[in-house]
Amino acid sequence: MNIQGIIFDWNGTLWNKAEQTLFPEAVEVLEHCKNKGYKIALLSRMSNEHFEEKKEQIKETDIASYF
């Protein structure tokens, strides 16, 4: 199998909405993907009114550099 890229969803995959924090394994998984040379992307279904909120969550977690 030749994996070239991985797409991550924000809520429920990397971000624990109930706890308002990253899942404990999120950074480790992203680092693993980076080390393997995978192209990674982040997506999330949201309304325009929540865009800035999610953007700030991503900035505050310091994971933006992976994407």
Backbone hydrogen bonds in HBPLUS format (Angstrom, degrees):
<---DONOR---> <-ACCEPTOR-->    atom                        ^
c    i                          cat <-CA-CA->   ^        H-A-AA   ^      H-
h    n   atom  resd res      DA  || num        DHA   H-A  angle D-A-AA Bond
n    s   type  num  typ     dist DA aas  dist angle  dist       angle   num
A0039-LYS N   A0004-GLN O   3.12 MM  35  6.32 177.1  2.12 140.8 141.4     1
A0006-ILE N   A0039-LYS O   2.80 MM  33  6.35 147.4  1.90 156.4 167.5     2
A0041-ALA N   A0006-ILE O   2.97 MM  35  6.44 146.9  2.08 153.1 160.1     3
A0008-PHE N   A0041-ALA O   2.81 MM  33  6.11 172.9  1.82 157.4 157.6     4
A0043-LEU N   A0008-PHE O   2.89 MM  35  6.28 153.7  1.96 164.0 170.7     5
A0010-TRP N   A0043-LEU O   3.05 MM  33  6.23 131.8  2.29 156.5 166.3     6
A0013-THR N   A0010-TRP O   3.41 MM   3  5.69 161.3  2.44 116.7 121.8     7
A0014-LEU N   A0010-TRP O   3.12 MM   4  5.30 151.3  2.20 136.4 145.3     8
A0015-TRP N   A0010-TRP O   2.88 MM   5  5.60 168.1  1.90 157.4 153.4     9
A0012-GLY N   A0015-TRP O   2.81 MM   3  5.55 163.8  1.84 162.2 157.9    10
A0023-PHE N   A0014-LEU O   2.86 MM   9  5.68 160.3  1.90 146.3 149.1    11
A0016-ASN N   A0021-THR O   2.71 MM   5  5.41 164.7  1.73 164.5 167.1    12
A0020-GLN N   A0016-ASN O   2.72 MM   4  5.63 124.4  2.03 146.5 163.9    13
A0021-THR N   A0016-ASN O   3.32 MM   5  5.41 152.5  2.40 135.2 141.2    14
A0026-ALA N   A0023-PHE O   3.03 MM   3  5.39 161.0  2.06 118.7 124.9    15
A0029-VAL N   A0025-GLU O   2.93 MM   4  6.11 160.4  1.97 162.6 168.1    16
A0030-LEU N   A0026-ALA O   2.98 MM   4  6.25 164.5  2.01 153.7 158.1    17
A0031-GLU N   A0027-VAL O   2.84 MM   4  5.99 159.8  1.88 151.2 157.0    18
A0032-HIS N   A0028-GLU O   2.95 MM   4  6.12 154.8  2.02 144.2 151.1    19
A0033-CYS N   A0029-VAL O   2.99 MM   4  6.26 161.8  2.02 151.6 155.9    20
A0034-LYS N   A0030-LEU O   2.94 MM   4  6.18 157.3  1.99 148.2 154.8    21
A0035-ASN N   A0031-GLU O   2.89 MM   4  6.11 162.5  1.92 151.8 156.3    22
A0036-LYS N   A0032-HIS O   2.99 MM   4  6.24 140.6  2.15 145.1 155.7    23
A0038-TYR N   A0033-CYS O   3.05 MM   5  5.44 152.0  2.13 162.7 157.3    24
A0037-GLY N   A0034-LYS O   2.98 MM   3  5.11 150.9  2.07 103.2 112.6    25
A0050-HIS N   A0047-SER O   3.06 MM   3  5.65 156.5  2.12 116.8 123.3    26
A0051-PHE N   A0048-ASN O   3.28 MM   3  5.23 160.2  2.32 102.7 108.6    27
A0054-LYS N   A0050-HIS O   3.08 MM   4  6.33 164.4  2.10 157.3 160.3    28
A0055-LYS N   A0051-PHE O   2.93 MM   4  6.13 158.5  1.98 153.2 160.2    29
A0056-GLU N   A0052-GLU O   2.94 MM   4  6.14 154.8  2.00 147.2 153.0    30
A0057-GLN N   A0053-GLU O   3.03 MM   4  6.32 152.8  2.10 144.9 152.6    31
A0058-ILE N   A0054-LYS O   3.00 MM   4  6.26 160.5  2.04 152.2 156.2    32
A0059-LYS N   A0055-LYS O   3.04 MM   4  6.32 160.7  2.08 146.6 152.0    33
A0060-GLU N   A0056-GLU O   2.86 MM   4  6.02 161.9  1.89 153.5 158.1    34
A0061-THR N   A0057-GLN O   3.17 MM   4  6.34 135.6  2.37 141.5 151.7    35
A0062-ASP N   A0059-LYS O   3.24 MM   3  5.44 156.0  2.30 105.7 112.9    36
A0066-TYR N   A0063-ILE O   2.97 MM   3  5.73 163.4  2.00 123.8 128.9    37
A0067-PHE N   A0064-ALA O   3.05 MM   3  5.59 159.1  2.09 116.3 122.6    38
